[in-house]
Amino acid sequence: MNTSFKIWKKNREQLLAYFNKYSLEQLNKIPSGFSNNLIWNIGHVIVVQQALVYKGSGLEGYVSEELFKLYMPGTKPTGNTSQQEVDDLKGLLMLLLEKTEADFRNGKFVTYNERKVGEGFILSSFEDAHQFNNYHEGMHFGYMMNIRKFV
């Protein structure tokens, strides 16, 4: 699991860099031909990680139901994200990584409710969910690399 956590941390650090490279206007811009923007992708990976790992393990996560509703799969931006919301997401990126790793090291993830995700993977443990989360976040990082060319 150490390698998996290292990969996740590196990806989150790359996502964190977007907050310094792009203005609020750029983070919110939905380029022509795209259905979302940079900040939606960041919010999305935050809530999906919480759903995959915590909800899948039958545990309460660390994000609000309101945040889930804004960024869960099947959603898209409904308006501009405020600077306060952007700052909140920025804070959650690394905080949730630290909390998840601490919860794992403290043995909090005991059971997992097996499920098949849309991409066809079957997740049957915390480890499966965490590995899939890395795949999922990498996929969205790729989307963001395309979006950034047009903002």
N, CA, C and O of each residue as an XYZ file, in Angstrom:
604
protein
N       0.815     -1.212      0.000
C       0.000      0.000      0.000
C       0.851      1.266      0.000
O       0.376      2.330     -0.399
N       2.098      1.163      0.441
C       2.940      2.360      0.463
C       3.064      2.988     -0.916
O       2.967      4.207     -1.055
N       3.278      2.161     -1.938
C       3.414      2.682     -3.292
C       2.118      3.326     -3.759
O       2.136      4.377     -4.400
N       1.007      2.702     -3.443
C      -0.287      3.252     -3.830
C      -0.524      4.617     -3.183
O      -1.032      5.529     -3.834
N      -0.164      4.759     -1.926
C      -0.296      6.062     -1.266
C       0.662      7.089     -1.871
O       0.308      8.262     -1.989
N       1.851      6.672     -2.249
C       2.807      7.592     -2.880
C       2.288      8.091     -4.222
O       2.413      9.272     -4.544
N       1.708      7.191     -4.999
C       1.129      7.582     -6.288
C      -0.003      8.573     -6.070
O      -0.094      9.587     -6.762
N      -0.854      8.279     -5.117
C      -1.987      9.158     -4.820
C      -1.499     10.534     -4.393
O      -2.031     11.550     -4.841
N      -0.499     10.573     -3.538
C       0.033     11.856     -3.073
C       0.610     12.660     -4.234
O       0.384     13.868     -4.318
N       1.343     12.016     -5.121
C       1.928     12.719     -6.269
C       0.821     13.287     -7.153
O       0.918     14.423     -7.615
N      -0.217     12.511     -7.386
C      -1.315     13.006     -8.200
C      -1.995     14.199     -7.531
O      -2.300     15.194     -8.189
N      -2.230     14.098     -6.229
C      -2.868     15.203     -5.517
C      -1.989     16.461     -5.530
O      -2.507     17.575     -5.613
N      -0.680     16.292     -5.451
C       0.228     17.443     -5.532
C       0.119     18.113     -6.898
O       0.165     19.339     -7.001
N      -0.026     17.304     -7.942
C      -0.188     17.866     -9.287
C      -1.514     18.604     -9.413
O      -1.584     19.648    -10.061
N      -2.558     18.073     -8.802
C      -3.846     18.765     -8.805
C      -3.756     20.072     -8.018
O      -4.310     21.092     -8.427
N      -3.066     20.033     -6.906
C      -2.896     21.220     -6.068
C      -2.230     22.354     -6.844
O      -2.545     23.523     -6.622
N      -1.326     22.024     -7.736
C      -0.613     23.038     -8.526
C      -1.572     23.850     -9.398
O      -1.274     24.997     -9.730
N      -2.706     23.280     -9.770
C      -3.668     24.008    -10.599
C      -4.201     25.248     -9.888
O      -4.548     26.234    -10.539
N      -4.269     25.207     -8.566
C      -4.773     26.360     -7.826
C      -3.825     27.546     -7.918
O      -4.254     28.694     -7.808
N      -2.549     27.278     -8.118
C      -1.562     28.344     -8.233
C      -1.358     28.802     -9.674
O      -0.940     29.935     -9.913
N      -1.648     27.935    -10.624
C      -1.398     28.246    -12.030
C      -2.567     28.941    -12.715
O      -2.371     29.636    -13.712
N      -3.780     28.764    -12.195
C      -4.955     29.250    -12.900
C      -5.805     30.142    -12.011
O      -5.958     29.899    -10.814
N      -6.353     31.181    -12.628
C      -7.211     32.127    -11.908
C      -8.570     31.493    -11.647
O      -8.893     30.437    -12.192
N      -9.355     32.147    -10.814
C     -10.714     31.688    -10.534
C     -11.507     31.587    -11.837
O     -12.240     30.622    -12.053
N     -11.356     32.575    -12.685
C     -12.055     32.562    -13.975
C     -11.625     31.363    -14.821
O     -12.465     30.712    -15.443
N     -10.338     31.073    -14.849
C      -9.848     29.935    -15.625
C     -10.309     28.603    -15.027
O     -10.663     27.684    -15.765
N     -10.307     28.498    -13.710
C     -10.767     27.266    -13.055
C     -12.233     26.983    -13.379
O     -12.641     25.825    -13.468
N     -13.020     28.043    -13.556
C     -14.453     27.911    -13.814
C     -14.820     27.806    -15.291
O     -15.945     27.424    -15.614
N     -13.907     28.132    -16.188
C     -14.230     28.157    -17.613
C     -14.470     26.750    -18.152
O     -13.669     25.840    -17.937
N     -15.578     26.593    -18.850
C     -15.882     25.345    -19.554
C     -15.611     25.608    -21.030
O     -16.392     26.282    -21.701
N     -14.507     25.075    -21.529
C     -14.184     25.325    -22.942
C     -15.203     24.695    -23.884
O     -15.871     23.722    -23.534
N     -15.312     25.244    -25.046
C     -16.191     24.693    -26.069
C     -15.828     23.233    -26.328
O     -14.656     22.894    -26.489
N     -16.832     22.387    -26.365
C     -16.615     20.967    -26.610
C     -16.429     20.139    -25.347
O     -16.344     18.913    -25.416
N     -16.364     20.801    -24.189
C     -16.209     20.111    -22.903
C     -17.490     20.268    -22.093
O     -18.246     21.217    -22.299
N     -17.734     19.340    -21.173
C     -18.946     19.429    -20.347
C     -18.644     19.852    -18.917
O     -19.557     19.989    -18.102
N     -17.357     20.061    -18.605
C     -17.012     20.499    -17.252
C     -15.746     21.349    -17.304
O     -15.255     21.686    -18.381
N     -15.230     21.687    -16.134
C     -14.092     22.590    -16.047
C     -13.045     22.041    -15.077
O     -13.206     20.954    -14.522
N     -11.989     22.795    -14.885
C     -10.899     22.347    -14.018
C     -11.370     22.124    -12.586
O     -11.056     21.098    -11.983
N     -12.119     23.072    -12.041
C     -12.500     22.973    -10.632
C     -13.513     21.853    -10.412
O     -13.497     21.209     -9.363
N     -14.394     21.610    -11.383
C     -15.328     20.494    -11.230
C     -14.560     19.175    -11.152
O     -14.898     18.323    -10.330
N     -13.550     18.989    -11.974
C     -12.764     17.758    -11.946
C     -12.102     17.555    -10.596
O     -12.032     16.428    -10.105
N     -11.613     18.630     -9.985
C     -10.992     18.516     -8.668
C     -12.037     18.136     -7.618
O     -11.812     17.234     -6.812
N     -13.173     18.823     -7.631
C     -14.240     18.475     -6.693
C     -14.727     17.049     -6.887
O     -15.033     16.350     -5.922
N     -14.796     16.629     -8.127
C     -15.261     15.284     -8.450
C     -14.326     14.217     -7.882
O     -14.795     13.254     -7.275
N     -13.015     14.369     -8.067
C     -12.112     13.332     -7.547
C     -12.137     13.294     -6.021
O     -11.928     12.239     -5.422
N     -12.389     14.434     -5.397
C     -12.485     14.469     -3.937
C     -13.671     13.640     -3.462
O     -13.524     12.796     -2.578
N     -14.849     13.875     -4.046
C     -16.033     13.166     -3.551
C     -16.038     11.701     -3.968
O     -16.526     10.852     -3.222
N     -15.510     11.392     -5.132
C     -15.485      9.991     -5.552
C     -14.555      9.181     -4.651
O     -14.873      8.044     -4.304
N     -13.423      9.745     -4.271
C     -12.531      9.038     -3.347
C     -13.250      8.733     -2.043
O     -13.135      7.632     -1.504
N     -13.987      9.704     -1.540
C     -14.711      9.495     -0.293
C     -15.781      8.414     -0.446
O     -15.980      7.605      0.460
N     -16.466      8.398     -1.584
C     -17.485      7.379     -1.825
C     -16.862      5.996     -1.979
O     -17.323      5.029     -1.371
N     -15.820      5.907     -2.789
C     -15.183      4.612     -3.036
C     -14.628      4.005     -1.756
O     -14.860      2.833     -1.462
N     -13.902      4.804     -1.007
C     -13.154      4.283      0.141
C     -13.994      4.248      1.413
O     -14.059      3.220      2.086
N     -14.624      5.345      1.739
C     -15.356      5.405      3.011
C     -16.756      4.793      2.918
O     -17.096      3.898      3.691
N     -17.552      5.266      1.991
C     -18.903      4.704      1.873
C     -18.833      3.228      1.517
O     -19.628      2.425      2.007
N     -17.871      2.871      0.656
C     -17.700      1.469      0.307
C     -17.339      0.605      1.501
O     -17.640     -0.588      1.532
N     -16.694      1.214      2.479
C     -16.313      0.498      3.702
C     -17.360      0.632      4.799
O     -17.158      0.168      5.921
N     -18.487      1.272      4.468
C     -19.549      1.446      5.454
C     -19.221      2.491      6.504
O     -19.754      2.450      7.613
N     -18.340      3.435      6.159
C     -17.901      4.458      7.112
C     -18.329      5.847      6.662
O     -18.542      6.104      5.477
N     -18.448      6.727      7.639
C     -18.684      8.134      7.341
C     -17.405      8.726      6.788
O     -16.321      8.476      7.316
N     -17.522      9.491      5.752
C     -16.367     10.190      5.207
C     -16.235     11.567      5.834
O     -16.803     11.849      6.889
N     -15.483     12.404      5.166
C     -15.181     13.723      5.704
C     -15.724     14.868      4.869
O     -15.359     16.021      5.100
N     -16.585     14.581      3.903
C     -17.163     15.668      3.110
C     -18.675     15.665      3.274
O     -19.285     14.636      3.566
N     -19.256     16.821      3.083
C     -20.693     16.999      3.289
C     -21.504     16.377      2.150
O     -21.005     16.147      1.048
N     -22.751     16.121      2.457
C     -23.677     15.599      1.439
C     -23.874     16.630      0.332
O     -24.068     16.266     -0.828
N     -23.825     17.910      0.682
C     -23.967     18.972     -0.306
C     -22.829     18.910     -1.329
O     -23.053     19.094     -2.526
N     -21.616     18.650     -0.852
C     -20.470     18.535     -1.754
C     -20.638     17.322     -2.669
O     -20.333     17.396     -3.859
N     -21.119     16.214     -2.123
C     -21.396     15.029     -2.948
C     -22.366     15.378     -4.064
O     -22.154     15.001     -5.216
N     -23.415     16.086     -3.730
C     -24.442     16.412     -4.726
C     -23.899     17.291     -5.850
O     -24.364     17.200     -6.987
N     -22.927     18.135     -5.544
C     -22.348     19.011     -6.564
C     -21.395     18.293     -7.515
O     -21.315     18.639     -8.694
N     -20.674     17.296     -7.006
C     -19.568     16.727     -7.774
C     -19.640     15.224     -8.024
O     -18.703     14.654     -8.585
N     -20.724     14.572     -7.624
C     -20.794     13.121     -7.809
C     -20.893     12.777     -9.294
O     -21.209     13.636    -10.118
N     -20.617     11.506     -9.631
C     -20.729     11.095    -11.035
C     -22.100     11.454    -11.607
O     -23.125     11.320    -10.939
N     -22.091     11.905    -12.837
C     -23.333     12.291    -13.506
C     -23.665     13.757    -13.384
O     -24.608     14.232    -14.016
N     -22.895     14.496    -12.568
C     -23.149     15.930    -12.433
C     -22.243     16.698    -13.385
O     -21.321     16.142    -13.981
N     -22.524     17.972    -13.510
C     -21.670     18.898    -14.243
C     -21.825     20.261    -13.583
O     -22.764     20.477    -12.818
N     -20.919     21.171    -13.872
C     -21.008     22.487    -13.233
C     -22.356     23.155    -13.528
O     -22.853     23.121    -14.653
N     -22.927     23.758    -12.491
C     -24.214     24.443    -12.647
C     -24.058     25.960    -12.587
O     -25.032     26.696    -12.745
N     -22.856     26.414    -12.364
C     -22.559     27.841    -12.276
C     -21.117     28.003    -11.865
O     -20.377     27.024    -11.767
N     -20.722     29.221    -11.627
C     -19.348     29.456    -11.212
C     -19.127     29.080     -9.753
O     -19.957     29.366     -8.890
N     -18.010     28.443     -9.497
C     -17.599     28.109     -8.138
C     -16.956     29.352     -7.539
O     -16.105     29.977     -8.173
N     -17.350     29.713     -6.335
C     -16.829     30.915     -5.686
C     -15.396     30.696     -5.213
O     -14.925     29.562     -5.124
N     -14.715     31.789     -4.915
C     -13.348     31.684     -4.398
C     -13.329     30.917     -3.079
O     -12.401     30.148     -2.826
N     -14.335     31.113     -2.241
C     -14.397     30.390     -0.967
C     -14.520     28.887     -1.207
O     -13.848     28.094     -0.547
N     -15.371     28.499     -2.144
C     -15.525     27.076     -2.463
C     -14.234     26.496     -3.037
O     -13.858     25.367     -2.720
N     -13.563     27.273     -3.880
C     -12.282     26.844     -4.447
C     -11.266     26.640     -3.326
O     -10.543     25.643     -3.308
N     -11.217     27.591     -2.391
C     -10.297     27.472     -1.256
C     -10.614     26.242     -0.400
O      -9.710     25.561      0.083
N     -11.907     25.968     -0.220
C     -12.311     24.789      0.550
C     -11.846     23.506     -0.143
O     -11.325     22.602      0.511
N     -12.031     23.425     -1.456
C     -11.594     22.241     -2.208
C     -10.077     22.101     -2.158
O      -9.550     20.996     -2.028
N      -9.392     23.215     -2.259
C      -7.930     23.188     -2.178
C      -7.486     22.592     -0.840
O      -6.568     21.773     -0.794
N      -8.135     23.004      0.233
C      -7.793     22.479      1.553
C      -8.091     20.997      1.687
O      -7.351     20.272      2.351
N      -9.167     20.541      1.064
C      -9.550     19.137      1.163
C      -8.616     18.199      0.412
O      -8.457     17.041      0.799
N      -8.000     18.687     -0.656
C      -7.153     17.809     -1.475
C      -6.138     17.037     -0.653
O      -6.085     15.810     -0.735
N      -5.341     17.725      0.129
C      -4.290     17.057      0.891
C      -4.784     16.592      2.265
O      -4.312     15.583      2.788
N      -5.732     17.328      2.844
C      -6.265     16.935      4.151
C      -6.881     15.541      4.089
O      -6.646     14.718      4.974
N      -7.660     15.275      3.056
C      -8.319     13.975      2.949
C      -7.331     12.859      2.654
O      -7.540     11.718      3.064
N      -6.270     13.176      1.956
C      -5.203     12.198      1.744
C      -4.604     11.815      3.094
O      -4.445     10.631      3.390
N      -4.278     12.798      3.900
C      -3.689     12.538      5.223
C      -4.646     11.753      6.114
O      -4.233     10.813      6.793
N      -5.935     12.140      6.115
C      -6.919     11.449      6.959
C      -7.100     10.005      6.506
O      -7.176      9.100      7.337
N      -7.170      9.782      5.204
C      -7.358      8.424      4.690
C      -6.166      7.543      5.031
O      -6.334      6.403      5.463
N      -4.972      8.068      4.837
C      -3.792      7.265      5.154
C      -3.731      6.965      6.649
O      -3.398      5.846      7.038
N      -4.048      7.943      7.485
C      -4.052      7.713      8.940
C      -5.122      6.691      9.316
O      -4.877      5.808     10.138
N      -6.302      6.806      8.721
C      -7.362      5.849      9.014
C      -6.955      4.438      8.594
O      -7.260      3.469      9.289
N      -6.272      4.324      7.466
C      -5.790      3.012      7.023
C      -4.766      2.463      8.012
O      -4.865      1.307      8.424
N      -3.801      3.266      8.391
C      -2.747      2.817      9.306
C      -3.316      2.451     10.686
O      -2.768      1.604     11.392
N      -4.421      3.104     11.054
C      -5.072      2.827     12.344
C      -6.095      1.701     12.266
O      -6.814      1.457     13.235
N      -6.173      1.011     11.128
C      -7.046     -0.145     10.999
C      -8.532      0.155     10.911
O      -9.358     -0.691     11.255
N      -8.877      1.345     10.456
C     -10.284      1.735     10.405
C     -11.068      0.984      9.314
O     -12.274      0.779      9.450
N     -10.393      0.581      8.249
C     -11.069     -0.077      7.128
C     -11.046     -1.587      7.330
O     -10.056     -2.251      7.021
N     -12.143     -2.118      7.850
C     -12.210     -3.531      8.214
C     -12.987     -4.331      7.167
O     -12.566     -5.418      6.773
N     -14.105     -3.797      6.727
C     -14.949     -4.496      5.765
C     -15.120     -3.638      4.518
O     -14.817     -2.445      4.517
N     -15.610     -4.269      3.466
C     -15.892     -3.521      2.240
C     -17.094     -4.161      1.561
O     -17.190     -5.385      1.464
N     -18.001     -3.328      1.097
C     -19.197     -3.795      0.396
C     -18.855     -3.932     -1.087
O     -18.807     -2.942     -1.816
N     -18.619     -5.168     -1.522
C     -18.194     -5.412     -2.901
C     -19.149     -4.761     -3.892
O     -20.370     -4.799     -3.737
N     -18.544     -4.158     -4.923
C     -19.353     -3.517     -5.953
C     -18.603     -3.494     -7.266
O     -17.375     -3.564     -7.301
N     -19.349     -3.395     -8.329
C     -18.777     -3.257     -9.660
C     -18.937     -1.802    -10.075
O     -20.040     -1.257    -10.028
N     -17.845     -1.178    -10.478
C     -17.903      0.222    -10.896
C     -18.160      0.289    -12.394
O     -18.015     -0.704    -13.106
N     -18.541      1.465    -12.860
C     -18.909      1.660    -14.253
C     -17.876      1.201    -15.264
O     -18.226      0.796    -16.372
N     -16.621      1.261    -14.895
C     -15.550      0.860    -15.802
C     -15.369     -0.656    -15.844
O     -14.507     -1.160    -16.565
N     -16.176     -1.380    -15.076
C     -16.149     -2.831    -15.104
C     -15.302     -3.490    -14.029
O     -15.299     -4.715    -13.914
N     -14.593     -2.708    -13.247
C     -13.776     -3.268    -12.164
C     -14.669     -3.709    -11.008
O     -15.664     -3.053    -10.700
N     -14.315     -4.805    -10.380
C     -15.007     -5.247     -9.176
C     -14.124     -4.894     -7.990
O     -12.972     -5.318     -7.904
N     -14.679     -4.118     -7.088
C     -13.963     -3.693     -5.886
C     -14.479     -4.510     -4.717
O     -15.679     -4.536     -4.446
N     -13.561     -5.181     -4.024
C     -14.009     -6.013     -2.902
C     -13.234     -5.747     -1.617
O     -13.391     -6.474     -0.636
N     -12.395     -4.704     -1.614
C     -11.621     -4.372     -0.411
C     -11.208     -2.907     -0.457
O     -11.306     -2.243     -1.488
N     -10.746     -2.426      0.690
C     -10.187     -1.075      0.729
C      -9.079     -0.946     -0.301
O      -9.021      0.043     -1.032
N      -8.202     -1.932     -0.365
C      -7.067     -1.882     -1.289
C      -7.541     -1.768     -2.732
O      -6.993     -0.979     -3.502
N      -8.555     -2.547     -3.108
C      -9.112     -2.443     -4.457
C      -9.641     -1.036     -4.721
O      -9.369     -0.443     -5.764
N     -10.398     -0.515     -3.764
C     -10.994      0.809     -3.922
C      -9.917      1.879     -4.035
O     -10.030      2.798     -4.847
N      -8.878      1.761     -3.225
C      -7.810      2.759     -3.263
C      -7.047      2.698     -4.594
O      -6.726      3.734     -5.177
N      -6.763      1.492     -5.063
C      -6.075      1.336     -6.354
C      -6.941      1.891     -7.482
O      -6.443      2.595     -8.360
N      -8.228      1.578     -7.461
C      -9.123      2.100     -8.492
C      -9.213      3.616     -8.401
O      -9.288      4.298     -9.423
N      -9.207      4.139     -7.196
C      -9.247      5.593     -7.039
C      -8.045      6.243     -7.726
O      -8.192      7.281     -8.371
N      -6.876      5.653     -7.597
C      -5.702      6.198     -8.291
C      -5.915      6.215     -9.798
O      -5.570      7.191    -10.466
N      -6.478      5.146    -10.331
C      -6.796      5.085    -11.757
C      -7.776      6.204    -12.112
O      -7.571      6.934    -13.082
N      -8.834      6.331    -11.325
C      -9.867      7.326    -11.571
C      -9.297      8.744    -11.522
O      -9.596      9.559    -12.394
N      -8.486      9.043    -10.520
C      -7.915     10.379    -10.412
C      -6.959     10.661    -11.567
O      -6.903     11.785    -12.067
N      -6.207      9.649    -11.991
C      -5.317      9.820    -13.134
C      -6.085     10.126    -14.411
O      -5.650     10.934    -15.231
N      -7.218      9.479    -14.570
C      -8.064      9.719    -15.732
C      -8.543     11.180    -15.743
O      -8.506     11.846    -16.778
N      -8.987     11.658    -14.592
C      -9.461     13.045    -14.533
C      -8.321     14.042    -14.650
O      -8.513     15.143    -15.166
N      -7.136     13.671    -14.179
C      -5.979     14.541    -14.384
C      -5.717     14.690    -15.883
O      -5.366     15.773    -16.352
N      -5.885     13.617    -16.616
C      -5.741     13.676    -18.070
C      -6.766     14.602    -18.704
O      -6.433     15.369    -19.607
N      -8.015     14.537    -18.239
C      -9.038     15.456    -18.747
C      -8.627     16.901    -18.476
O      -8.783     17.776    -19.328
N      -8.103     17.133    -17.285
C      -7.694     18.487    -16.911
C      -6.534     18.977    -17.770
O      -6.459     20.162    -18.095
N      -5.642     18.083    -18.136
C      -4.528     18.468    -19.002
C      -5.040     18.927    -20.365
O      -4.436     19.796    -20.994
N      -6.145     18.351    -20.824
C      -6.759     18.802    -22.075
C      -7.487     20.125    -21.879
O      -7.344     21.035    -22.696
N      -8.255     20.243    -20.819
C      -9.017     21.471    -20.569
C      -8.090     22.677    -20.439
O      -8.394     23.755    -20.950
N      -6.967     22.497    -19.762
C      -6.068     23.636    -19.497
C      -5.570     24.289    -20.783
O      -5.211     25.466    -20.772
N      -5.543     23.565    -21.867
C      -5.085     24.114    -23.152
C      -6.029     25.186    -23.683
O      -5.649     25.986    -24.538
N      -7.265     25.201    -23.173
C      -8.289     26.065    -23.722
C      -8.791     27.142    -22.757
O      -9.734     27.870    -23.065
N      -8.150     27.237    -21.582
C      -8.607     28.241    -20.625
C      -7.647     29.406    -20.603
O      -7.854     30.363    -19.858
